[in-house]
């Protein structure tokens, strides 16, 4: 629990996102439990205490405000996950890993669905189907012209080399 964290303890910090990172930070200080600032004073059931935890992370001091005093793991608004319990953090990492694995495993299925969805466009919007057919024909023609251009370049080089050879004086033996 965050209220049990003491100076010198380790806090695990998982930053989710494009390139997730997991770091260990050393706790510098923990405030005494207090009532959160955004709490409704009329609601006596929301009297959950919070603490502020200051850590040293990469040579810099960072303070995490209003961590639930009785919590063991918390996800901040920016997606950062904090815990002093390595088992809780391990479960969080396993969940992230499982989710990513499920996405990777489902990729072939979703790739196979793309042509099906494109065929739906043809049914729902015939003009879109005509445009796609025009694009296919244009790409085909561009590829043919490109191939012909290469062939013409080869013919041009061959003609030039033949002309150079025919203009050379004949050597007697």
C-alpha positions in Angstrom: 0.0 0.0 0.0 1.2 3.5 -0.8 0.8 4.7 2.8 3.3 2.0 3.8 6.0 3.2 1.4 9.0 4.6 3.2 12.1 6.6 2.3 14.5 4.3 0.4 11.7 1.9 -0.8 11.4 1.1 -4.5 8.5 2.4 -6.7 8.0 0.7 -10.0 6.9 3.1 -12.8 5.5 1.7 -16.1 5.0 4.2 -18.8 2.6 2.9 -21.5 2.5 4.2 -25.0 4.3 3.8 -28.3 7.5 2.7 -26.5 6.7 1.4 -23.0 9.3 1.7 -20.3 9.6 0.2 -16.9 11.8 1.9 -14.3 12.6 1.5 -10.7 12.7 4.7 -8.6 13.9 5.2 -5.1 11.4 6.9 -2.8 12.7 10.1 -1.2 9.7 10.9 0.9 6.0 10.1 1.5 3.5 12.6 2.9 1.1 11.8 5.7 -2.3 10.6 4.5 -4.7 13.4 3.7 -8.1 14.0 2.1 -7.9 14.5 -1.7 -8.5 18.1 -3.0 -11.2 17.1 -5.5 -13.3 15.3 -3.0 -16.9 16.2 -2.3 -17.1 17.3 1.3 -20.8 16.4 1.5 -20.1 12.7 0.7 -18.7 11.1 3.9 -18.2 7.8 2.0 -15.6 9.2 -0.3 -13.1 9.9 2.6 -10.4 7.8 1.0 -7.0 9.1 2.1 -4.2 9.9 -0.4 -0.5 10.5 -0.1 2.1 12.3 -2.2 5.2 10.3 -3.0 8.5 12.0 -4.1 11.0 9.7 -6.0 14.4 10.0 -7.5 14.2 9.0 -11.1 17.1 9.2 -13.4 18.8 11.8 -11.2 15.7 14.0 -11.1 13.1 14.3 -8.3 9.5 13.7 -9.3 6.4 13.9 -7.0 3.4 11.8 -7.7 0.4 13.6 -6.1 -2.7 12.1 -4.5 -1.8 8.4 -4.7 -4.5 6.3 -2.9 -3.1 5.6 0.5 -4.6 2.1 0.6 -3.8 1.3 -3.0 -1.1 -1.0 -4.2 -1.2 0.0 -7.9 -2.6 3.1 -9.6 -2.9 4.3 -13.2 -2.4 8.0 -13.6 -4.2 10.2 -16.0 -1.3 10.1 -18.5 -1.3 6.3 -18.5 1.6 5.9 -16.2 1.2 2.9 -13.8 2.8 3.1 -10.3 3.2 0.4 -7.7 5.5 -0.5 -4.9 4.5 -4.2 -5.3 6.5 -6.0 -8.0 3.9 -8.8 -8.3 1.2 -6.3 -9.0 3.4 -4.6 -11.6 4.2 -8.1 -13.1 0.5 -8.7 -13.6 0.1 -5.3 -15.3 3.0 -6.2 -17.7 1.5 -9.6 -18.3 -1.9 -8.0 -19.2 -0.1 -5.6 -21.7 1.8 -8.5 -23.2 -1.3 -10.6 -23.6 -3.2 -7.7 -25.3 -0.3 -7.1 -27.7 -0.1 -10.9 -28.5 -3.8 -11.1 -29.2 -3.5 -8.1 -31.6 -0.6 -9.8 -33.4 -2.4 -13.1 -33.5 -5.5 -11.5 -35.0 -3.6 -9.6 -37.7 -3.9 -12.3 -40.4 -7.6 -12.6 -39.8 -8.1 -8.8 -40.2 -5.9 -8.7 -43.3 -8.1 -11.3 -44.9 -11.1 -9.1 -44.1 -9.8 -6.0 -46.0 -10.8 -7.3 -49.5 -14.2 -8.3 -48.1 -14.8 -4.8 -46.8 -13.6 -3.3 -50.1 -16.1 -5.4 -52.0 -18.8 -3.9 -49.7 -17.8 -0.5 -51.0 -18.6 -1.7 -54.5 -22.1 -2.7 -53.4 -22.8 0.4 -51.4 -21.2 3.0 -53.7 -20.9 2.0 -57.4 -19.0 5.3 -58.2 -16.3 4.3 -55.8 -16.0 0.9 -57.6 -15.7 2.7 -60.9 -12.9 5.0 -59.5 -11.1 2.0 -58.1 -11.3 0.3 -61.5 -9.9 3.4 -63.2 -7.1 3.5 -60.7 -6.2 -0.1 -61.4 -6.2 0.6 -65.2 -4.1 3.7 -64.8 -1.6 1.8 -62.7 -1.5 -1.0 -65.2 -0.9 1.5 -68.1 1.8 3.4 -66.1 3.6 0.1 -65.5 3.4 -0.8 -69.2 4.7 2.7 -70.3 7.5 2.4 -67.7 8.5 -1.0 -69.2 8.4 0.4 -72.8 10.6 3.3 -71.7 13.2 0.8 -70.4 13.0 -1.1 -73.6 13.4 2.0 -75.8 16.4 3.0 -73.7 18.0 -0.4 -74.3 17.3 -0.1 -78.1 18.8 3.4 -78.1 22.0 2.2 -76.4 22.2 -0.7 -78.8 21.8 1.5 -81.9 24.4 3.9 -80.6 26.9 1.2 -80.0 26.3 -0.2 -83.5 26.7 3.2 -85.0 30.0 3.7 -83.2 31.2 0.3 -84.5 30.2 1.0 -88.1 32.0 4.4 -88.1 35.3 2.9 -87.0 37.9 2.5 -89.8 38.6 -1.0 -90.9 42.0 -2.2 -89.8 44.0 -4.2 -92.2 45.7 -7.3 -91.0 
